[in-house]
Amino acid sequence: MRIQIGCELTFEFPQVTPLIAMLNVHFSRVSDLERPDHLTTSPPVPIEGYRDSFGNWCTRLVAPAGRFTLGTDTIIRDRGIPDIVKLDAVQHQVQDLPAETLQFLLGSRYCETDKLADEAWRLFKDTAPGWARVQAVCDFVHNHITFGYAEASPTRTAADAYRERRGVCRDFAHLAVTFCRCLNIPARYCTGYVSDIGQPPPYEPMDFAAWMQVYLGGQWHTFDPRNNAPRIGRILMAFGRDAADVPLTHIFGPSVLSGFRVWTDEVPVQENAVAAQS
């Protein structure tokens, strides 16, 4: 399967403004790209790339005053199968976990394990450790929070989402990540594309999505408490402890977002055939 993915973000800047963008496909999927997903800007400005402490690809630039657009566009090859489910994936004892996973057991900006630990054990202490426990967390979060784009808040934490019972995909992910960490299961926050391929219409306007990966059975597995079902065409851009580590853009000054488009479109079979012959 071939999927065209990309985005276009337009800002209005009252002054010259530095920013960091995190809009590229994660390095684990770079070999699947048919062409590099270079970040482009209008007007053109010098850009510099670097990797953050998690290995995510970041781009830094200085935007001029006025209207400024940045984005990416590429085609990625995908297996075209839903997220893998591995029901027998075991939960590790903390003392047996690899050292690099331990930071994903700790509290972070949006994931207050200290505030939700008692509640996590009250809710999930009777669930079987491993995949079943994580799925129980996702089931609970999926049913506990009501999704609504109007409910987006840049300051809502996991504890806030638990109390308010409303939010967007990042709030679902933050609460599920926090519960998992409280239960001694390493969990990290992920951001990227989730397509509607294989889903029945009508479709909501495409947006970036947030989900989580948990460490079970010696590897990281995908769980999506917002959709709470395996999806086709999930494409990772970045992961971190929570949304503070992986913002789409980190802007060092005032700005107004005046345009926002995201696309994840399956390339028709006819175009696949032409590409194979060329």
Stockholm file with secondary structure:
# STOCKHOLM 1.0

chainA/1-278         MRIQIGCELTFEFPQVTPLIAMLNVHFSRVSDLERPDHLTTSPPVPIEGYRDSFGNWCTRLVAPAGRFTLGTDTIIRDRGIPDIVKLDAVQHQVQDLPAETLQFLLGSRYCETDKLADEAWRLFKDTAPGWARVQAVCDFVHNHITFGYAEASPTRTAADAYRERRGVCRDFAHLAVTFCRCLNIPARYCTGYVSDIGQPPPYEPMDFAAWMQVYLGGQWHTFDPRNNAPRIGRILMAFGRDAADVPLTHIFGPSVLSGFRVWTDEVPVQENAVAAQS
#=GR chainA/1-278 SS CEEEEEEEEEEEESSCEEEEECCSCCGGGGGGBSSCCCCEEESCCCEEEEECTTSCEEEEEEECSEEEEEEEEEEEECCCCCCCCCTTCCCCCGGGSCGGGGGGGSCBTTBCHHHHHHHHHHHHTTSCTTHHHHHHHHHHHHHHSEECGGGCCTTCCHHHHHHHCEECHHHHHHHHHHHHHHTTCCEEEEEEEECCTTCCSCCCCCCCEEEEEEEETTEEEEECTTTCSCCSSEEEEEEESSGGGSCSEEESSCCEEEEEEEEEEECCHHHHHHHHHC
#=GC SS_cons         CEEEEEEEEEEEESSCEEEEECCSCCGGGGGGBSSCCCCEEESCCCEEEEECTTSCEEEEEEECSEEEEEEEEEEEECCCCCCCCCTTCCCCCGGGSCGGGGGGGSCBTTBCHHHHHHHHHHHHTTSCTTHHHHHHHHHHHHHHSEECGGGCCTTCCHHHHHHHCEECHHHHHHHHHHHHHHTTCCEEEEEEEECCTTCCSCCCCCCCEEEEEEEETTEEEEECTTTCSCCSSEEEEEEESSGGGSCSEEESSCCEEEEEEEEEEECCHHHHHHHHHC
//
